[in-house]
Amino acid sequence: MYGLKTEASFDSAHFLADYHGKCENLHGHRWRVVAYLRTPELGEAGTERDMVCDFGVFKREVRALAEEFDHTFLVEEGTLASATVAALEGEGFSLTMLPFRTTAENLARHFCERLRERGLPCSQVDVYETPLNCATYLAE
């Protein structure tokens, strides 16, 4: 089995609805995303001969996904009143509405699925909320 690993980071704010503790309040993180590719065989021809994937392509895809989340407020759809969303957008704030609770676990799954949709054999994504705490999603 062969593998590659790369990482990217982004800064964003979020809160956890229906949570009882500090994270129910708006707060921010320097999120770190570590993505892993895994394949039993190396490329057979062309530019990617004897490679899992071109590192340049892999890095570009992971960084592009992280950039979508950089300096934005990650909001689980339905957790803020529409008037609140309108007021924040009216003030010029960047909001990224997501169809899931904005936990590190869900973000790891989201990143992995997006990389797989882009044709990369992503096997795992780790998302760090802090330097010492991360959630992992393992693709089947």
N, C-alpha and C positions, 0 to 999 in steps of 0.2 A: 504494500500500500504506500502511495506517495502523498505528500501533503505540502501545502503552503500556508503561511500565516501572514497577515498584515493587520494594521490597526489604524484607526482614526479617532478623533475626538471632536466633541462639540459642546457648547454651553447652551443650556436652556433651562427654563423654569417649568414646574409642574406642581400639582397637588394630587392627593389621593382622596377621591370622594368615598364616603362611607367607611372611612378609616378613623380610628380613635387614637390619636397621638400626634406627635409633632408634624408628621407628613400630611396631615389633613390641611395644613396651612400652605399657602403659596411659598415655594422655596426653589432654589436653583442648584444645579450640579454642573460639574465639568465631567460629562459622560465620556467614557472611553470604550470604544467598540473594537473588539478583537475578533477577526473573522478567520476561519479555517476552511481550506479547500482540501478535498480528499478524493483520490481516484486510484483504482487498482492498476491502471495502465497509463503510460505517458503518450503524448501526442505522437502520431506516426509520420506526419509530413508537414511541409511548409514551415512557417515561422515558429510554430509551437512544437516542432519535432523534438522529442525527448524532454518535453516540459509538461507539467501539470496544466499550466496556464502561463501566459506572458505576465510577469510580475507587474508590468506597466498597466496592463488592462485591469488586473485584479485591484491594484492600489487605486486606480482612477475610479472604479465602480464603488469601492467602499467609501472613499472620500466624498464622492458625489452624493451618496446616500446620507452621510453625516452632515454634509453642507445643507441639505434640506431641513435639518433640525436645528442648525446653529442659530443662536440668538433669537429664538422664538419661544412662545409659551405653548407647551404641549397640553392639550385639553381633550379629555375624554368626551366624546359627543354626548350631549344630554346632561352634563353635570353642571353647566352654568345656564342661568336664565338667558333667553334670547336678548333681553335688554342689556344684560351685562356684556355679552359678546359684542353687540352692536356698539356699546359705549367704548369698549376696549379698541375695537377696530376703528371707530370714529376718532379716537385719540392717536391713531397711527401705529398701534401695537401689532406685532406679527403674531398671529395665532395659527397653530397647526392642529386642526381638529382630527382626532383619531377615533376609530371605531372600537377601541379597547381601552381598558384602564392603563394608565401610563406608568406601569411598573417596569423595573429593569427586566423582569422575565418576559413580559409581553414585547418590550422593545427588542430583546434578543431574538425572539421568534420572528418579529416583523422584519428585521434586518436579514435574517437567514432566508426567509421566504422571498424577499425582494431580490437577493443575490441569485437565488435559484431561478427565479423568473427571468433573470438576465442571462441565463445559460451557464452560470458558474456552478461547479459541483460543491456547493457549500455544505459542510458537514456539521459545523458548530459555530456559534457566535457567543462570545462572552460580552456582557455589558456591565461595566463598572460604574456604580453611582459615586463611589468614593475610592481612593487609592487601595483600600483594603477589602472592599465588599463588591462582589459581582454576582450576577445571575448568568446561567448558562442555558442555551437552547441547543439540543442535539437533534439534527434532522434524522429522519428514519431512512 
